[in-house]
Structure formats: structure tokens, C-alpha cells
């Protein structure tokens, strides 16, 4: 998982045209930390740091978060505080990736975003 995360981060960073130093500086991190993550020598950072890095890179954090099996603090707090959200997730446990994508699209339409 650490190696996959690092490879994904490196690809996203390179696609954004940023050096490790530039990404680290914008995120308020040491560049050696970025290097060690990309090379799989350190585990992925906290979910909120992943979200920050993805914001800087101009990409969705969804794939990196999924690769690390982490949730941003805000999402975790909202879900853990809602019995309805927990019940929904229990019911949705057996969905395929395609079904999750369909549910996400339906949710966006329901919210008027689709």
C-alpha cells in the first residue's frame, strides 16, 4: 500500500509539474518527507494531509484516500455522529465499485449538482 501510494503521489506531482521541494513548500512539509513517501520508505500521511496535497496538485483526493483506506477527519466525524449515515453504510457494504459510482452520481443529482 505504501509503495502504491508513493507511486500515485509521484505521478500526480509530476503531472502537476511540481518538484518535491515545491510541493513540500506549498504544503508546509519537509521535502525529504515527500521523497520518502514517494519511495515507499514512509507510510502515507494522515488523511487530512492527503487532502491538502491533492488540493495543491489540483486533483481529487478520492483515489489516494482509497489507496490508503483513510477518511478525512470531517467525513469521519460526520459519519460517526449520524446513525442514519452509519445505517446507510452498513447496507451499502456489498456494493461493487460500479454501484458506488452509480450511487455517487444519483446523490449528485439529488443534491442538484449533476
Buried (B, 14 or more C-beta within 10 A) or exposed (E): EBEEBBBBBBEBBEEBEBEBEBBBBBBEBEBEBBBBBBEBEBEBBEBBBBBBBBEBBEBEBEEBBEBBEBBBEEBEEEBEEEEEEEEEEEEEEEEEEEEEEEEEEEEEEEEEEE
